[in-house]
């Protein structure tokens, strides 16, 4: 069973940057499409970025041009580089396997990102 551990969140000022990491264990990352999801206060969980097994990427309109998803199969890790952060990016961020846009694995504990001055 795939186990996911997210890290790298924190408190950052508007306009700042963070890099999230998702460590994958229990299976080889290379065969999976992966996604980063987020759930803001009072909101539903949403997919913000995904990367195919061949490293094709796709983004939600709300983060396009600001966030970059990448993967390092040798390290079994997926990353989310977040720049020009806005208060509305405040959320708990989770990674997961994806099938299309549907999460396909068990959720980790997530990592909190708070954008505030």
N, C-alpha and C positions, 0 to 999 in steps of 0.2 A: 504494500500500500504506500502511495506517495505521501510524504510528510513535508509540510511547507512551513517555513519560519521567516516571517517578514521582520525587517529592521530598518533603521535609518530615519525614522520620523522624529519630530520635535517641534519646537516653537520657532517660528521664523517671521520676520517682518515682511509686510507687502513688498513685492519686488525681489525678494530673496530667492534662494535656491536650496534644494535638498536633493539627495540621492538615496532612493530606497533600494534595498536589496531583498531578494527572496531566495533563500537557500532551499534547495530541493533534495530530499533524501528518499531512499526506498526504491528508486528507479532512476534510469538514465533520463536526464532532461531532454536529450537530443530528439527524442521521438515525439515530443508533445508540442502542440501549440499552447502558448501561455498568455495569460492576460492579467492586467492590474485592474482591480475594481476599487470603488470607494463608496462609503456610506456616510453622508453628512448628517448633522443633527436633524431629526425629523424627516429624513429623506429615505427613499429606497436605494438599495445598493445598485450602482451603475458601473458598467464597463467603460473604462477611460482609455485603455490602450491594449493592444494585443499584438503578438508576434508569432508567426507561423514557425514550424520546424525548419523551414528554409529561410527564416529571418525576414520575411515580408511583414511590414508593420502597418497598423491601422489605428486611427485615433478618433476619439469623440471630438465633435466640433469645438466643444468648450475648452479643450486642452491643446488642440492642434497648433503647432508652431511654438509651443512652450514646453511640452513634455516629450521625452524621447525614451522609448522602451528598447532594451537591448538584452542580449543573452550571451552567456559564456558557458558553453556546454562542457568544457573541460573542468570548470569549477562548479558545474551543476547549479548555476545561479542566474537569476533574471533580475534586471535592474530597471528602475524608473528614474530618469533624470528629470527633475522638475525645476523650471526656471520661471522668472517673472510671476512668482506666486501671488495669488489674490486671496482675499478673505474667503471668498466662496469656494476655494480649494480645501478649506478646512474639512477634514473627514478622517475616518479610520480607513486606511488603505490595506487592501488584501490582494494577494496573488492567487491564482488558481489555474489549473488546466482549463482549456476552453475547447468546445466543439461548436464552431460557428461563433455565436456570442453567448452560448450557454455554459455556465461553469460546470466542470465535469469531474471535480474531485472534492475532497473534504476541505473545509476552510481552516486556515491557521488562525492565530490570535490577532493578526493585523498589527498595524503600526499607526499611531496617532500623528496626524499632521495638523498643526494649528498655525494659521496665518493671521497675525494680529500685531498691531503696533502698541 
